[in-house]
Amino acid sequence: MPGPEAAGAIPPPPTTSPAAPADNVIDLTRALARNTSKDAPMAAPEPPPRDPLLERLAIEAESLFLTRNRTLSDPATADAYRIALDLALLLLDGALAKGHIGDDGYRRLHNTLAAAQHAPDCL
């Protein structure tokens, strides 16, 4: 049974700006390209084929949201959930750039978080 790592291609590690030292600047080009429109909610990529692990994550996430009187079946809440995961991916890019995690850990965490963006589609 495929896990979150099978959800898509492994992204390349982020690059740093050639104008600044790697330890001071994180190139946000890739992150900013995820959503250039501030007016429209960001559309999630096509969900992967049915994945029982992703469905379990969706149920757990929905349970957590319900404790706060929210539901991932609400488009605005699902969009906010995906925005929070985009932020987590950005933080992960920073951790890699700072050397806090290695390439393998980055790929595993990135693929897990990227797959988790599809949890609302399972509900």
Secondary structure in CASP SS format (residue, H / E / C, confidence):
PFRMAT SS
TARGET T0000
AUTHOR 0000-0000-0000
METHOD secondary structure of the structure
MODEL  1
M C 1.00
P C 1.00
G C 1.00
P H 1.00
E H 1.00
A H 1.00
A H 1.00
G C 1.00
A C 1.00
I C 1.00
P C 1.00
P C 1.00
P C 1.00
P C 1.00
T C 1.00
T C 1.00
S C 1.00
P C 1.00
A C 1.00
A C 1.00
P C 1.00
A C 1.00
D C 1.00
N C 1.00
V C 1.00
I C 1.00
D C 1.00
L C 1.00
T H 1.00
R H 1.00
A H 1.00
L H 1.00
A H 1.00
R C 1.00
N C 1.00
T C 1.00
S C 1.00
K C 1.00
D C 1.00
A C 1.00
P C 1.00
M C 1.00
A C 1.00
A C 1.00
P C 1.00
E C 1.00
P C 1.00
P C 1.00
P C 1.00
R C 1.00
D C 1.00
P H 1.00
L H 1.00
L H 1.00
E H 1.00
R H 1.00
L H 1.00
A H 1.00
I H 1.00
E H 1.00
A H 1.00
E H 1.00
S H 1.00
L H 1.00
F H 1.00
L H 1.00
T C 1.00
R C 1.00
N C 1.00
R C 1.00
T C 1.00
L C 1.00
S C 1.00
D C 1.00
P H 1.00
A H 1.00
T H 1.00
A H 1.00
D H 1.00
A H 1.00
Y H 1.00
R H 1.00
I H 1.00
A H 1.00
L H 1.00
D H 1.00
L H 1.00
A H 1.00
L H 1.00
L H 1.00
L H 1.00
L H 1.00
D H 1.00
G H 1.00
A H 1.00
L H 1.00
A H 1.00
K C 1.00
G C 1.00
H C 1.00
I C 1.00
G C 1.00
D H 1.00
D H 1.00
G H 1.00
Y H 1.00
R H 1.00
R H 1.00
L H 1.00
H H 1.00
N H 1.00
T H 1.00
L H 1.00
A H 1.00
A H 1.00
A H 1.00
Q C 1.00
H C 1.00
A H 1.00
P H 1.00
D H 1.00
C H 1.00
L C 1.00
END
